[in-house]
């Protein structure tokens, strides 16, 4: 009896053990093989001997990522599309328009009609010639309400009939209102040139641009995304690298470890706390671009107590700009003056407001708050530094008798529920040209008019600046329009944070852009 | 065999009801969250007109009950639907032939990766927890066993992201034995695959083992102190025989329960570990889908996780019954 029972138990344990092993092996065997299968096809083109640059982007890859320029939205989209497609013009260092697919442009006498001469000898990745038909198609597609591109708003000065191909390499744009800086308006996240007739489905997962790299493998939500050199690229000698891999590594310590271990070459936005170690590392270094993000607090100027300009000014004088920069961004950046337009850009306004607590207090008591004022600012960790920004400003505001209550909300719904809707909230903008930023934020009809700046006279002043052909006069008008917002607007903008990338020491030629447009052409690896 | 069937059949029936309830709760939980896939995708660009167009494209303009009903009827017929966010961009011109991404494609490829990782972690886990549990129970009171117990306690207390990041810093940067990125889809050979799996698997194993060892140790100690074990020892059986054949089978029950919880956690809750090692598993897909409120993907993953949990529990009950004769007859 006892022997029998022992046997059954032993047998049971044995069989159970084997069953478990069998199950695990079964799970391992057939599933392990296909993991290598999809990559096998691309290996011949992305061999290790070639110069492959592995680039870790700052955001996360998501299943909403797309390769279609008309829907360029996520952080992955911006980088993929910058590598594969090109626009008519591109930004230079001070965000002026310089030629890209267009070689030159010419306004008529009023600035209401623009003629763009296109570059010849450019081909799409599938070998077809790039001509004016592609430009007309791409622009009309953006304006098509059925396509519903988020970029349509950028072309509000155009309608479909106003875009015409004069000949194979000339395109004419007839604007609704004159715009002397129209070439700048051709640079935005969705304005990339796709081939004539390309459907949404063609463009979603596969890509066919004129850019320096061809898309080799892309699955939304999964990285790395692989690119190979466009051998027929129009600019001789570029791109320098043979292949590009775009990766998403969600955890900051893992990003840094991957760079230090040499598994990747470039990491965007390393944490400030790691910068010293990366700078002094034997294999790593950092690259700085002065342009970047501007965190800010928006006050809606039609909501009490912000409907009194003295209150807004008091909030501005209470802010220690250098202190904000040092504490929130570790000093990596430049000071900005209550409008998200840096003085280093074309038409920028110089000088920043003093930190003046006495003045702030005086303005507050003039406005009827001699014993101080309590206001609520809504914030979220939807972007890096947002909460730190509000917390540090809270301390400075307290010195002037302003009690800032922080209302911290979930990140998921911040843009949906808080932004544009609360009287006071934290927001941020990346560097844009002066004209574009003003149009985006301060025109009465602007979608993103977050401070409710609705001023007919200002709109007229802006339109006049846009239509003034003489450079100095135009500059004066643009500066006047900006100064008005600096003095009376509802934006508290202390600084612009530099864009920082960490790289392996052998990476040469790479400079982060500080804008949503990335120039991957000059990246190279020193041997 | 009959007791097994008696146990399994009603439980399977209940499982179907449980799954249905889970799918309902998940669906309405996603409905109740502010915003929808359209506003989540557009983010800062969400003007009313664009949201409207996108909602129509994703068919989010239909009432929720209709959408749930359609989803259930498709799901039971084996069609998991298409990812909502893959609807963009879609135009009238191409409405006939959209290249939407089937949920099954997205989920199964990630599930495969997670299963590979879970299998490796389990292979390490079973002998590790058995061995440590037995050692700490038998040699309790001795210094080395007690220090092992303390180590295990530390393991229980340290969350997996602490263990993971520690392992990452030590074994990829300080001693570069393993790659910091476990991009197993990129692995070119079996040894490379194993190297990529090593760190995440060890992290998971350490988190799971700690708990199981504690359970193993406690129940084994209780069993070793019981009368029938003392009887077996008095009969003159060797210590090895007493432990392996008399004590261990009875002590395994609680440890098996913990293992079941561990398996369920392994499949779904490895998000943090997947994040640390950039592992393309199902946890990352789930988090991503919840952020985008991509209901069909969330539902499919929830169904898989719930099924794993239900089946693992059923399996544990069967094993416990097999090990304990009293449950067999009752």
Interface residues (C-beta under 8 A of the other chain):
Chain A: X6 X9 X10 X12 X13 X16 X20 X24 X27 X28 X31 X32 X34 X35 X36 X38 X39 X43 X60 X62 X63 X64 X66 X68 X70 X71 X73 X144 X145 X146 X147 X148 X149 X150 X153 X199 X200 X201 X203 X204 X205 X220 X221 X222 X224 X247 X248 X249 X250 X251 X253 X254 X257 X258 X260 X261 X263 X264 X412 X413 X415 X416 X417 X419 X447 X448
Chain B: X33 X34 X35 X39 X40 X41 X42 X43 X44 X45 X46 X47 X49 X50 X53 X54 X83 X85 X86 X88 X89 X90 X91 X92 X93 X94 X97 X98 X99 X101 X106 X112 X113 X115 X116 X119 X120 X122 X123 X126 X165 X168 X169 X172 X173 X176 X179 X180 X181 X183 X184 X185 X186 X187 X188 X189 X190 X193 X245 X249 X275 X276 X277 X278 X280 X284 X285 X288 X289 X291 X292 X294 X297 X319 X322 X323
